[in-house]
Amino acid sequence: MWFCPRLFDHLYSDTDGSWKVCCIGQENGLEMNVRNTTPSEWLTSDVLNSVRKEMIQGEVGPNTTRQCSRCIVQEKEYGISDRIHHLKYLNGAEDLVYNQLLDYIKTGEFNLQERVIILQTRIFGNQCNLDCYMCQPQNSTTRQSSNNKIDFNKYITFDPQRKDLTKLSTIDTVEEIKKLAPYIKSFLIQGGEPLVMKKQFEFLDYLIDNGHAPYITLDMNTNLTILGTTKHNILDYAPKFKGLHVNVSLEGVGKYNDYIRKRSDWDTIVSNIKKLREVATYMGVFSTISLLSVLRFDELIDWCKKEDLHQNMFVIDDPDELHPKHLPQKIKDILIKKYEKYDVITSALKMEGDPEKFQAALRYIKATDKLYKKDIYDLYIELEEYDDDAATTE
C-alpha cells in the first residue's frame, strides 16, 4: 500500500499562498490559495480527497502521481523519501493519524475529531537573515534582494517568482487557522528564517494565551544564527509548549558552512546550539547535499556524530544545476569512494551529469561571490581546473 500520513494530518501553504499536499507536493498553481480557500475547505477539497481515495485503494493512481511526484522520484532514485521518513515516525496503531484514516474509510469524509493536524503554513512571511546559495529566492527576503541585483536566472533555473502575491493579506487566514487550534498537535514554524519572524511569534502568543500550548509541539528548521527578535526569544517560548523539536540547517563545518550560507557565522551557531539544547526535546541537523556541500560533507558528518546530533540528508533537485551529479566525473569517482556507506549520496553521484549545467552553476556561484567579495576557489580549489571560463581567460 502506497500510503502517506501527510494526506490525513497535514496543513501546508506555500510562500505564494497556494495550498499543497505538503512542502514538496506538486504545485497547484493559484487555483486554491489562502485568498480564495479557507484551511478547512482545503482539507476537505477534491484535490486531497482524490489522493486519499487512491491510497486507500492501495494504488499509485493518476492523482497521487501528480500530487506526490517528488516522493515517487526520490524513492526510485535514492530508495528513500519524505513519505518514508514520515512513516518511520508514526507511533504505531496508537498514532492519531490512524484514527483519522479509519474514520475517513468509514465515512468517506474528512472530519477532524482529535489533535491530529501538523500545521505548516508560510502565511507569516519570508523574512530571512541569510543568503544561502541553493535557496529559492521566493523563500527569503535576503535572497530576493540579491536576486534583484544580479538576476539568478541569467545563470540557472530557479522557480519563477510571483511578485503579485509576495504581500499576502493573511489576517483572515490566521483567524481561520485559530479555529483549528483545538485540532493542532504540532506547529512546524516556517521561514524564511522562523526565528526572525515577529508575526509567527505573535501566533505562538495566541496559542499560549488560549491554553493550547501544552498540547502542541513546536517543530522547526532554523539556521540558528539568531534565537529571536528584539521582543521574542525561542528560549522563553519552549517551556510553555509540549515540546520543541529543532533541526539546525547546516551544509558544512566552519568556513564552508558560512560560504554556502552567506551571512552565517559558525561560532554563533555552535553557541546557540548549546543554549537551545537546554530547552529542546529534540535537536538534529538538516543538510542539503549540493555540488558544493558534498565536497566537504564528510567533515559535517563527523561533527554531527561528535556532537551526538542526528543528521537528516536531502539531495537538492531544484534548481537542477546545483545537483551533485553535475560535478566532473573524476571528482565524483573520488567522492563515491569517500561516501560508500551513504547510499543517498552515492546514488546522487552515480547519476549522469551535464557538463554545461556544471559550468552554469559555476557562473552563478561566481556572480554571487562578487556581491560578497568572495572567491569560490579559496575554499574549493579542486573545481578551478574544470572552470571553462577560467581556462579561456588564461
Helices and strands as residue ranges (DSSP letters): H 6-9, E 10-13, E 19-20, H 39-43, H 46-56, H 62-67, H 69-78, H 82-88, G 92-94, H 96-107, E 117-121, E 131-132, G 137-139, H 141-150, G 152-154, G 163-165, H 171-179, G 181-183, E 184-189, G 194-196, H 198-209, G 213-215, E 217-222, H 234-237, G 238-240, E 243-249, H 255-260, E 261-262, H 266-277, E 282-289, G 293-295, H 297-306, E 310-315, G 320-322, G 324-326, H 329-338, H 343-349, H 355-372, G 376-378, G 381-386, H 388-393
